Amino acid sequence: MSTRIRPLQAADARVLFPMVFRSPVTRNLVWDGPESVEEYCDTVAGFAERSRGRTMHIFTIEDEQGTPIGNIDLRPYDDGYRGDMGRWIGEAHQGRGHGTAAIRLAAQYAFGQLGLEKLEASIFLG
Protein backbone atom coordinates (compact mmCIF):
# COMPACT_ATOMS: atom_id res chain seq x y z
CA MET A 1 0.00 0.00 0.00
CA SER A 2 1.21 3.48 -0.84
CA THR A 3 -0.89 6.11 0.92
CA ARG A 4 0.04 9.72 0.17
CA ILE A 5 -1.05 13.10 1.45
CA ARG A 6 -0.98 16.30 -0.57
CA PRO A 7 -2.33 19.82 -0.11
CA LEU A 8 -6.10 20.02 -0.44
CA GLN A 9 -7.39 21.36 -3.74
CA ALA A 10 -10.85 22.72 -4.47
CA ALA A 11 -11.30 20.07 -7.17
CA ASP A 12 -11.10 17.35 -4.49
CA ALA A 13 -14.55 18.34 -3.21
CA ARG A 14 -16.50 16.62 -5.97
CA VAL A 15 -14.59 13.34 -5.50
CA LEU A 16 -14.82 13.39 -1.70
CA PHE A 17 -18.44 14.59 -1.42
CA PRO A 18 -20.08 11.15 -1.87
CA MET A 19 -17.84 9.76 0.90
CA VAL A 20 -18.90 12.39 3.45
CA PHE A 21 -22.49 13.31 2.48
CA ARG A 22 -24.87 11.88 5.10
CA SER A 23 -22.21 9.31 5.81
CA PRO A 24 -21.35 7.53 9.06
CA VAL A 25 -17.85 9.06 8.85
CA THR A 26 -19.33 12.32 10.17
CA ARG A 27 -20.49 10.55 13.35
CA ASN A 28 -17.14 11.24 15.04
CA LEU A 29 -16.29 14.55 13.40
CA VAL A 30 -16.75 17.98 14.93
CA TRP A 31 -18.69 18.77 11.75
CA ASP A 32 -21.95 17.11 10.66
CA GLY A 33 -20.95 17.17 7.01
CA PRO A 34 -22.31 19.04 4.00
CA GLU A 35 -25.91 19.19 2.86
CA SER A 36 -25.08 19.64 -0.83
CA VAL A 37 -22.18 19.28 -3.22
CA GLU A 38 -22.19 23.07 -3.67
CA GLU A 39 -21.89 23.62 0.09
CA TYR A 40 -19.05 21.11 0.25
CA CYS A 41 -17.24 22.79 -2.67
CA ASP A 42 -17.47 26.10 -0.78
CA THR A 43 -16.27 24.46 2.44
CA VAL A 44 -13.29 22.83 0.71
CA ALA A 45 -12.40 26.11 -1.02
CA GLY A 46 -12.44 27.82 2.40
CA PHE A 47 -10.28 25.07 3.91
CA ALA A 48 -7.82 25.37 1.03
CA GLU A 49 -7.66 29.15 1.60
CA ARG A 50 -7.03 28.67 5.35
CA SER A 51 -4.28 26.20 4.48
CA ARG A 52 -2.61 28.77 2.24
CA GLY A 53 -2.90 31.26 5.11
CA ARG A 54 -1.03 28.80 7.35
CA THR A 55 -3.66 28.80 10.14
CA MET A 56 -4.55 25.24 9.22
CA HIS A 57 -2.71 22.68 7.13
CA ILE A 58 -5.21 20.43 5.39
CA PHE A 59 -4.29 17.58 3.12
CA THR A 60 -6.10 15.17 0.86
CA ILE A 61 -5.39 11.52 1.61
CA GLU A 62 -4.84 9.51 -1.57
CA ASP A 63 -4.79 5.76 -2.09
CA GLU A 64 -2.22 3.89 -4.16
CA GLN A 65 -3.94 4.96 -7.41
CA GLY A 66 -3.86 8.65 -6.41
CA THR A 67 -7.61 8.73 -5.77
CA PRO A 68 -8.74 11.06 -2.95
CA ILE A 69 -10.17 8.98 -0.09
CA GLY A 70 -10.32 11.47 2.80
CA ASN A 71 -8.71 14.44 4.55
CA ILE A 72 -6.25 15.01 7.36
CA ASP A 73 -5.52 18.39 8.90
CA LEU A 74 -3.05 19.93 11.32
CA ARG A 75 -4.00 22.86 13.50
CA PRO A 76 -1.01 24.48 15.23
CA TYR A 77 -1.81 26.20 18.52
CA ASP A 78 -0.85 29.81 19.13
CA ASP A 79 2.04 28.77 21.38
CA GLY A 80 3.96 27.62 18.28
CA TYR A 81 5.08 24.25 19.58
CA ARG A 82 1.85 22.24 19.97
CA GLY A 83 -1.04 21.35 17.72
CA ASP A 84 -3.74 18.82 17.00
CA MET A 85 -4.92 16.86 14.02
CA GLY A 86 -8.12 15.41 12.67
CA ARG A 87 -8.85 13.05 9.85
CA TRP A 88 -11.57 11.16 8.08
CA ILE A 89 -11.49 8.40 5.48
CA GLY A 90 -14.38 7.23 3.34
CA GLU A 91 -15.98 4.02 4.62
CA ALA A 92 -15.03 1.97 1.57
CA HIS A 93 -11.36 2.75 2.25
CA GLN A 94 -11.29 2.14 6.00
CA GLY A 95 -9.49 -0.80 7.57
CA ARG A 96 -6.68 -0.83 5.02
CA GLY A 97 -4.02 1.14 6.90
CA HIS A 98 -4.60 4.44 5.11
CA GLY A 99 -5.41 6.26 8.35
CA THR A 100 -2.29 5.02 10.10
CA ALA A 101 -0.14 5.96 7.11
CA ALA A 102 -1.76 9.41 6.82
CA ILE A 103 -1.19 10.11 10.53
CA ARG A 104 2.47 9.10 10.16
CA LEU A 105 2.93 11.40 7.14
CA ALA A 106 1.11 14.31 8.78
CA ALA A 107 3.18 13.88 11.97
CA GLN A 108 6.39 13.95 9.93
CA TYR A 109 5.19 17.21 8.34
CA ALA A 110 4.15 18.69 11.71
CA PHE A 111 7.47 17.96 13.40
CA GLY A 112 9.76 18.44 10.38
CA GLN A 113 8.16 21.34 8.50
CA LEU A 114 6.18 23.18 11.18
CA GLY A 115 8.61 22.59 14.04
CA LEU A 116 5.91 21.36 16.40
CA GLU A 117 7.03 19.46 19.49
CA LYS A 118 3.67 17.98 20.54
CA LEU A 119 0.81 16.74 18.41
CA GLU A 120 -2.56 15.58 19.77
CA ALA A 121 -5.32 13.57 18.12
CA SER A 122 -8.47 11.76 19.14
CA ILE A 123 -8.99 8.55 17.21
CA PHE A 124 -12.38 6.84 17.07
CA LEU A 125 -12.96 3.24 16.05
CA GLY A 126 -15.84 2.62 13.71
C-alpha positions in Angstrom: 0.0 0.0 0.0 1.2 3.5 -0.8 -0.9 6.1 0.9 0.0 9.7 0.2 -1.1 13.1 1.5 -1.0 16.3 -0.6 -2.3 19.8 -0.1 -6.1 20.0 -0.4 -7.4 21.4 -3.7 -10.8 22.7 -4.5 -11.3 20.1 -7.2 -11.1 17.4 -4.5 -14.5 18.3 -3.2 -16.5 16.6 -6.0 -14.6 13.3 -5.5 -14.8 13.4 -1.7 -18.4 14.6 -1.4 -20.1 11.1 -1.9 -17.8 9.8 0.9 -18.9 12.4 3.5 -22.5 13.3 2.5 -24.9 11.9 5.1 -22.2 9.3 5.8 -21.4 7.5 9.1 -17.9 9.1 8.8 -19.3 12.3 10.2 -20.5 10.6 13.3 -17.1 11.2 15.0 -16.3 14.6 13.4 -16.8 18.0 14.9 -18.7 18.8 11.8 -22.0 17.1 10.7 -20.9 17.2 7.0 -22.3 19.0 4.0 -25.9 19.2 2.9 -25.1 19.6 -0.8 -22.2 19.3 -3.2 -22.2 23.1 -3.7 -21.9 23.6 0.1 -19.0 21.1 0.3 -17.2 22.8 -2.7 -17.5 26.1 -0.8 -16.3 24.5 2.4 -13.3 22.8 0.7 -12.4 26.1 -1.0 -12.4 27.8 2.4 -10.3 25.1 3.9 -7.8 25.4 1.0 -7.7 29.1 1.6 -7.0 28.7 5.3 -4.3 26.2 4.5 -2.6 28.8 2.2 -2.9 31.3 5.1 -1.0 28.8 7.4 -3.7 28.8 10.1 -4.6 25.2 9.2 -2.7 22.7 7.1 -5.2 20.4 5.4 -4.3 17.6 3.1 -6.1 15.2 0.9 -5.4 11.5 1.6 -4.8 9.5 -1.6 -4.8 5.8 -2.1 -2.2 3.9 -4.2 -3.9 5.0 -7.4 -3.9 8.6 -6.4 -7.6 8.7 -5.8 -8.7 11.1 -3.0 -10.2 9.0 -0.1 -10.3 11.5 2.8 -8.7 14.4 4.5 -6.3 15.0 7.4 -5.5 18.4 8.9 -3.0 19.9 11.3 -4.0 22.9 13.5 -1.0 24.5 15.2 -1.8 26.2 18.5 -0.9 29.8 19.1 2.0 28.8 21.4 4.0 27.6 18.3 5.1 24.2 19.6 1.8 22.2 20.0 -1.0 21.3 17.7 -3.7 18.8 17.0 -4.9 16.9 14.0 -8.1 15.4 12.7 -8.8 13.0 9.8 -11.6 11.2 8.1 -11.5 8.4 5.5 -14.4 7.2 3.3 -16.0 4.0 4.6 -15.0 2.0 1.6 -11.4 2.7 2.2 -11.3 2.1 6.0 -9.5 -0.8 7.6 -6.7 -0.8 5.0 -4.0 1.1 6.9 -4.6 4.4 5.1 -5.4 6.3 8.4 -2.3 5.0 10.1 -0.1 6.0 7.1 -1.8 9.4 6.8 -1.2 10.1 10.5 2.5 9.1 10.2 2.9 11.4 7.1 1.1 14.3 8.8 3.2 13.9 12.0 6.4 14.0 9.9 5.2 17.2 8.3 4.2 18.7 11.7 7.5 18.0 13.4 9.8 18.4 10.4 8.2 21.3 8.5 6.2 23.2 11.2 8.6 22.6 14.0 5.9 21.4 16.4 7.0 19.5 19.5 3.7 18.0 20.5 0.8 16.7 18.4 -2.6 15.6 19.8 -5.3 13.6 18.1 -8.5 11.8 19.1 -9.0 8.6 17.2 -12.4 6.8 17.1 -13.0 3.2 16.1 -15.8 2.6 13.7 
